[in-house]
Amino acid sequence: MFDTALTLSDLMFLIKGAGMTLAVTFFAVTGGTLLGLLFGVLRAQISVWAALPLIFVLDVFRSVPLLIQLVLANAFQAIAGLNMPPFATSCIVLALYTSAYCTEIVRGAIDAVPTVTRRAARSLGLSWGQDMRYIVFPMALRVALPSWIGLTLGVMKDSALVLWLGLIELLRSGQILVTRLQEPMFILMVVGAIYFLMSFPIARLGGQLEKRWREND
Amino acid sequence: MIEIRNVYKSFGPLEVLKGVNLSVEKGEVVSVIGGSGSGKSTLLTCINGLEPINSGTILVDGVEVHAKTTDLNLLRRKIGIVFQQFNAFPHLTVLENVTLAPRKVLGMSKAAAEEIAVKQLTHVGLADKLSVYPGRLSGGQQQRMAIARALAMSPAYVLFDEVTSALDPQLVGEVLDTLKLLANEGMTMICVTHEMSFARDVSDRVAFFHKGVLAEIAPPDQFFSAPQHPETREFLSNIR
């Protein structure tokens, strides 16, 4: 009834590609989140005017298509003679791209913590840092998590674009197999299923955390 | 002792404090009454340095609150404040809400902080709610928790900013009872309030805040029966 030329070693090839996707996503999201935290706190802390240069740069990362950013960054690093491997270039570009979105998520979540709550914390004698650590971050995390999960899942899919720098990630592995086996429908279904299997646990983790926090309210 | 001397404060073009003078002795309970939105609450947030002032001085035990060299985090340990909005930390249990500052600010051990917290929460009648999250408490319970949270720092002064204004009428009594209890124990308190019976029964002095100044300050008997200032008379006749 159903016949395919896809062998076990082809499947392993796809899984290896998925590993590359996960690796790029991991570094991009980790780096992007750390930068986003830094920029987001800065944005929430300093005035709009002082933050203008930062806002502008981050807007560029958000509005220029990722593909263009990747290709340009790769070209620039070559011209500058940095000799960066495509993997590093990909991770850096994706991390900056992620940080641009993450900054807005962090800023919005911090702003969502009521001023009166923070005043209550400060009037108990908590320092700015203690207020941030014990009050603002835990409260903001609850606001930010759904958007952050969405961002992470988005970056995982967007990371497919790094195939333009020659990285053999999940989508590129699929393409290679399609070219060889001429079974586009089936292979793309398998690739799609692997993307789903990678995304699902992250989405569920977010759902679980949200549910646990909601039970307290 | 809290000494407020000729304090001016404005938000942009809006002048809210126009030369406020008030001294509060240790053990004294002073109620501040006056129209809504007149700046009474601002006065309280100036006392613990949450708001800067334009001119004048506020001294707490001789320390100038708004001096650049003053360590506000240190000063705030002895000034508790309870706000109109309950301001619970929603991600922490009742017990954690109360132990947070003693542990992180005073550096107490968890056990020591919990001992104090349990004592204060029992004091305000919340001993059975220790592991509950604030979202499960009524407004009155949240407000009593906020009072326990302020008291857990063993402050020398507690400022109450219209603590019953956001409560359902049937919950006002339980919070006022808590305040009376504190007053009777000799806590130094400044209460911005709209509860005239509280001001009359509990305060040592009542101050009338009008147009940016404390127009009249007098013991409650005199204040309510023989107000000197025409504005005070008008205010009191309106609320009766």
Chai-1 contact restraints between the chains, C-beta under 6 A:
chainA,res_idxA,chainB,res_idxB,connection_type,confidence,min_distance_angstrom,max_distance_angstrom,comment,restraint_id
A,V116,B,Q85,contact,1.0,0.0,6.0,A-B,restraint_1
A,V116,B,N87,contact,1.0,0.0,6.0,A-B,restraint_2
A,T117,B,N87,contact,1.0,0.0,6.0,A-B,restraint_3
A,R119,B,L50,contact,1.0,0.0,6.0,A-B,restraint_4
A,A120,B,N87,contact,1.0,0.0,6.0,A-B,restraint_5
A,S123,B,N48,contact,1.0,0.0,6.0,A-B,restraint_6
A,S123,B,R76,contact,1.0,0.0,6.0,A-B,restraint_7
A,S123,B,I81,contact,1.0,0.0,6.0,A-B,restraint_8
A,L124,B,A101,contact,1.0,0.0,6.0,A-B,restraint_9
A,G125,B,N73,contact,1.0,0.0,6.0,A-B,restraint_10
A,G125,B,R76,contact,1.0,0.0,6.0,A-B,restraint_11
A,G125,B,R77,contact,1.0,0.0,6.0,A-B,restraint_12
A,G125,B,A101,contact,1.0,0.0,6.0,A-B,restraint_13
A,G125,B,V105,contact,1.0,0.0,6.0,A-B,restraint_14
A,L126,B,V105,contact,1.0,0.0,6.0,A-B,restraint_15
A,S127,B,N73,contact,1.0,0.0,6.0,A-B,restraint_16
A,Q130,B,K104,contact,1.0,0.0,6.0,A-B,restraint_17
A,I135,B,F89,contact,1.0,0.0,6.0,A-B,restraint_18
A,P138,B,H91,contact,1.0,0.0,6.0,A-B,restraint_19
A,M139,B,H91,contact,1.0,0.0,6.0,A-B,restraint_20
A,N216,B,Y133,contact,1.0,0.0,6.0,A-B,restraint_21
A,D217,B,G135,contact,1.0,0.0,6.0,A-B,restraint_22
